[in-house]
């Protein structure tokens, strides 16, 4: 049903991204991933994205109030 709603005819990829999931057509996911990994200067871009992702996780941890202490 979901594949029909987003007009995907083939296989899909479900990718976890921080606190959400993304549903991609398999071919598009692999094309985007290949482009990201094969782009010149990708090391610095991946490092920046990783740094931003961990910063978001740290913000969530700081906002989280433990139930049991």
TIGU-662092 format. One record per residue (C-alpha): y, z, x. Coordinates in steps of 0.1 Angstrom, whole numbers, plus 5000, padded with zeros to 4 digits. Example, Ala and Ser with C-alpha at 12.3 -4.5 7.8 and 13.67 -1.06 7.14 Angstrom:
<atoms>
     v     w     u
  4955  5078  5123
  4989  5071  5137
</atoms>
This chain:
<atoms>
     v     w     u
  5000  5000  5000
  5024  5009  5028
  5016  4977  5047
  5025  4957  5016
  5057  4976  5011
  5069  4968  5046
  5054  4933  5046
  5029  4939  5075
  5000  4915  5073
  4980  4926  5104
  4972  4957  5123
  4997  4985  5127
  5005  5011  5154
  5015  5046  5144
  5035  5062  5172
  5046  5098  5174
  5083  5102  5185
  5095  5138  5189
  5093  5152  5153
  5087  5119  5134
  5063  5090  5133
  5070  5053  5135
  5049  5026  5119
  5051  4993  5137
  5033  4959  5134
  5010  4959  5164
  5023  4927  5179
  5060  4938  5176
  5052  4973  5191
  5035  4958  5221
  5062  4932  5226
  5089  4959  5225
  5069  4981  5249
  5063  4953  5273
  5100  4944  5273
  5110  4980  5279
  5085  4984  5308
  5092  4950  5324
  5130  4952  5323
  5148  4955  5356
  5161  4990  5361
  5137  5003  5336
  5130  5034  5357
  5165  5047  5352
  5165  5038  5315
  5132  5055  5309
  5144  5086  5329
  5175  5087  5307
  5155  5084  5275
  5131  5111  5287
  5160  5134  5296
  5175  5129  5261
  5142  5136  5244
  5136  5168  5263
  5172  5179  5256
  5165  5175  5219
  5134  5196  5222
  5153  5223  5240
  5179  5223  5212
  5151  5227  5186
  5136  5256  5207
  5170  5274  5209
  5175  5270  5171
  5140  5282  5163
  5137  5319  5153
  5102  5332  5160
  5085  5348  5130
  5065  5373  5151
  5079  5390  5181
</atoms>
